[in-house]
């Protein structure tokens, strides 16, 4: 990993990073692409083969595992965990060559965790400290401090955070 002293972070030489707004201590791994107008906080770990589109905000101490794509309008608050191959969407009715004036937002609040291969539909909020089970499909907002699993994801129980 190459250290970008002017940024205070480590970026693998195969990563293409166009933003300069990256917090100190952040690591960006192999074959990641990060567009302009992205804000990444301090002490984040962004796994290999990730794509982060413009107008995405990533808070401090966030872990994004391999194979995650964050689309325009996605916001990950501090201490969020995103498991491998989690899928986010931002367009309810996608069509080729059809561009929206504004895309759906997704917010993952502080301390929330999303398990591997979960799908998060546009327009939802995952509450603080919530947990989404691996492979779940989240079609509506999840309150803080709750565990949701399944397809579609549904409430299982309250969890400590």
N, C-alpha and C positions, 0 to 999 in steps of 0.2 A: 504494500500500500504506500502510496506517495502522500507525503504530508504537504498540504498547501499552507505554508507558514502564514501567508497573508490572511487566510481564513481561519486558521487554528483547528482544522479538521483533517481527516485522512480520507482520500479519495483514490480508489483503485485506478490504475492507468487505463483500464478498458472501459471505465464509466464515462459517460458523456454528461457533464454537469454544466448547465447554462446559467443557473442562478448564482448569485454571489451572496445570497442571504442564507448563510449556513452557520449555526452556532458552534462554538468551540467544543471540541471533544467528540463531534459527530463523525461516524465512520460510514462510508458509502462503498459497497462492495462491487464485485465484477459485473460488467455488462448492464449496469443500471443507467437509465436515462432520466434526467431531471431537467425540466424545461425552465425557461425564464419565468419571472413573476411567481416563483415558489418561495415560501418562507419555511425554513427548517430550523428548529430550535437546537439547544445545546444537548450534548451527550446522547444523541440518537444513534441507532444502529439500523441502517437501511440495507437489507439483504440483497443478494445477487438477483439479477434479472427482474428488477423492479422498474416501473415507469411512473413518473409523477408529472402530471400535466400542469399547465399554467394555472395560476390562481388557486393553488392548494396550500393549506397551512398545516404544518406539522409542529406540535408543541415540543417541550423539553422532555428528555428521558423517554422517548417513544421508541419502541422496537417494531420494525416492519420486517417480517421474515421474507424469504425468497418468493419470487413470482407474484408479487402484489402490484396491481395497477391502481393508482389513485387518480380519478378524473376530476376535471374542473369543478369547483364548488365543494370539494371534500375538505373537511376540517377535522384534524385529530388533535385533541387537547393533550395536556401533559400526562405522562406516565401511561399512555395507551399501549396495548399489545395487540398487534395484528399478526395472526398466524399465517403459515405458508399458504399461498394460492387463494387467499381470500379475494372475492370478487365484489367490486363496488360498481354500481350503475348510477347514471345521472340523467337518463332520458327515458321517459315512460313509453314512448312510441318511436324507437329508433328507425331511421331509414337512411340508406346510403345517399350521400351528397345532400342531406337535409340538415341544415344547421339552425339551431335555436338561438334566439336572442339571449336567453338566459336558461341555464341548465339547473336541474334539481340539485339541491344541496343535501349533503349527508354530514351529520355531526356525530363524532364519537367523543363523548365527554370524558373528563379526567378519570384515569384509572380503570377504564373499561377494557375488557379483553374479548377478542373475537377469535374463535378456534379455526383451525385449518379448513380450507375449502368452503367456508360459509359464504353465502351470497347476501349482500346488503343492497336493497333496492333504494333508488333515489327518493329523497324527501323524508327519510327517517332520521330520528335522533336516537342514539344509543346512550342512555343515561349514565351518569357518573358511577363507576364501580360495577356496572352491569357486566354480565358474562354471557357470551353467545357460544353455544356448543358447536363443535366441529360439524361441518356439513349442513348446518341450519340455513334456512332461507328466511331472511328477515323482511317482512312485507309491511310492517308498521312499527312505530316508535316503541322503544323498550324503556320502561321507567328505571330510575337509578336503583342500584343494589338488587337487581333481579337476575336470575338465571333463566334463559330462554333456550329451547332446543326444538329441533324438528323442522318439517316442511309441510305447511308454513310453521315458522318458529312460534312457540307458545310458552307461556309462563310455566315454570316448574316450581320455583321456590325463591324466597328471599335469601340473599347471601351476604356475608359480612364483607365489609370493605374497609 
